[in-house]
C-alpha cells in the first residue's frame, strides 16, 4: 500500500489527503470524488468549484461548498442561467463565498453554456474518459493537467464556457469520475490489471449431416 494511503475511521484504506476521520472531506472522498456521474447539477457544481479553485487551494473552496450551493441555487442550471447582473452584484457582497466577480459571472455564463451547447457537458465529458492500466502510486504521480484536459478545456471554451483552463478542467474530470485518481491501495481505486478478462467461449464443431 502506498505511503500516501491511510486507514480511515471505517477500517478501509483511503487516500491520505482525505484524512482518517468521519468528516465531510472524508465522505466526499469516499462517496463523490472519482464517482462517474452524468447528473447535470452535480456536474455543474464540480465545474463551478473548479472555477473557484483557480489560484486557491481545494480545502478553501471545499470549506465553502455549502455556501456556494446556497448562493448558486442548489446548482440548478436553469436557475443560475437566469441570474441577472443584480444577482451577481449581490453575490460579490456575500462574505460566505469567494467574492470574485469574474468567477461569479463565469458561473452564470457557464450555466447558460450548459443549456445551449451541443453536445451537452455529460456527453462531452464521456468522450474524454480516461482509462489507466493501473492506479497512480502516490500523490506525486497525480498530474495538474493532461493532454486530455487541455483538449477538453479548448472544446469547452469554444462552446462559451469561461475560466476553464487545463488545470481546472482536470480537477473537474477527477470530481465527476472522467478519471479515477484514487491511489493504489485506496478502496476506491481501480486496478484494471486485476479486472477479469472476458471469457472466451470455445467454438464447438458441428457434426456434418
N, C-alpha and C positions, 0 to 999 in steps of 0.2 A: 504494500500500500504506500502511496506517495506520502512524503513528509508534509505535503500541503493538504492532506486529508486527516480529519479528526473524527472521533466518535461523538455523536450527538447525544442529547439527553435521552433519546428514544432507543439508544443502543445501535443505531445504524451509522455507518461511516458517511461523513459529509465533507464537502469542500470546506477547507478551514476558514475561508472568508465569511462563511455563514455563521460561525461561532457554534458553540456546543449547546447553548440554551434553547428553551422554548420561547422564542422571540418572534416578532413579526418578520424580522430579517431572515431568521432560520426557516420559518414556514414558507416564506417567499422562495427560498432556495429549494425546499422540499416539494413544493406544490406548483410553482409558477415558472421559475427560470428554466428555460430549456424545454418547456412543455409545448408541443406543437398545437397551435390554435389558429382558427380562421374566423373567430368571433370578432366582429367589427369594432366594438367598443374596447375590447381587450387589446387589439392591435393598435387602435388609436392611442390608448393610454401608453403602451410601450413606446410608440413612436414619439409621443409628446415628452415622456420622461427622458428619452434620449436627446431630444432637442434641448431640454433644460440642463442636461448633464454637461453640455459642451462648455469647457473651461472650468468646470467644477468637479467635485467628487460624487460618486454614486451614493455614498452614505448621506450626503447633504440632501440630494434630490429625493432619495427614498424616504428620508425623515419627514418630508413634506407631502408624501404621497396622498394622504387623506385630504389635506388642504387643497391639493390640485384637483382631486375628484370633486370636491365641493365647488371650487372655482370654475371648473370646466364641465359642470352639469352632468356629473357622472360619466363623463366621456361619451355622452350621447352625440354621435357625429352630426346629426341634423340640427340639434340644438346649438352646438358650438358653431356650426356653419352659419347660423342665423344671428350670431352675436354682432353687435354694432360697435362703432367707434366709442360710443359712450360706455359700453361694457368693457372695452379694452382700457379706457381711462380708469374705470373703477378697479380693475384688477391690478393696474400699475400702482394703485394706492393700497392694495391689500397686503399687509405685512405678513400674512400667514404663508404666502408663496414667494417665489423668486420674482422680484418685480423688475423684470427686464422687458421693456416694451417690445423690442424686436422679436423676442421669443414668444411673447403672448400673442402678438399679431400673427406670427408664423403659425401658431397653433390653430388660430381661426382660419387662416389661409389653407392649412393642411387639411382641415375638416372639409372645406369646400372642394379641395382637390380629390379627397376620398370619394366624394359624391359624384363628381363629374368625370374622373379619369377612367380610362379603359385601356388595358384590363384593370380590374379593381386591385386593391392592395393585396388581398388574400391570394388572388391568382398570380400576381406578380411575384410575391414572396415565394410561392411554391416553385416558381421557375428558377429560383436561386438557392434551392435546398442544397445543403452541404452534407455529404457523407464522408466518413473517415474510415480508414482501416482499423484504427484503434483510438481510444480517447486520449486527450493530452495528459502528459505525465505530471506536470507541475504548473503552477501559476505562471512561471516564466515562459511556458510554451504557448500561452494564450496570446494571440495577436491583437493589436489595437484595430487593425483593419486588414482586409484581404483584397485580392483582385475581384472576388465576387462582390464584396461590399462597395468597392469603387464603381463597378459596373451598375450595381443596384442603385447607388446614390445618383449616378448620372441619369439613369432612367427616371427616377423619382423627380429629379429637377426638371426633366423635360415635360413631366406631367403637371408641373406647377407647385410641387412641394418645396418648402423652404427650410433652411437650417438642417439640411440632410447631407452632411459630408460623409466620407467613408467610415469615420470613427463612430459617429452617432448611429449610422445605419448598421454597422456591425453590432453595436450594443442592442439595437432593435432585433437583429437576427438572432442574437443569443436569447433575448427575452421571450420571443414567440416560437422558439424551437426550430427555426430555419437551420440553425447549427446547434448541436449539443456540446457545450463546453464544460460539462461536469468532468472532473478529473478522474483519472484511473484510480479505482478503489472506492469512489463515491457510489452510494447505492443508486444514484440517478444516472450514472454514466452508462454508455452503450459501448460494448466491445464487439464490433462487427465480426471479429475473427472467431468468436465463440458462438455466433448465431448459427443455428442448424442450417445446413445447406438443403435445398430442395431434394427430396428423394427422387431418384431416377427409377422409373418403373420399367423393368426389362420387357423387351418385346417377346411375345410368345409366338413361335412359328405356328401358323395354322396348318392343319393337315390338308393335304391336297385331296380333292374329291376323287 
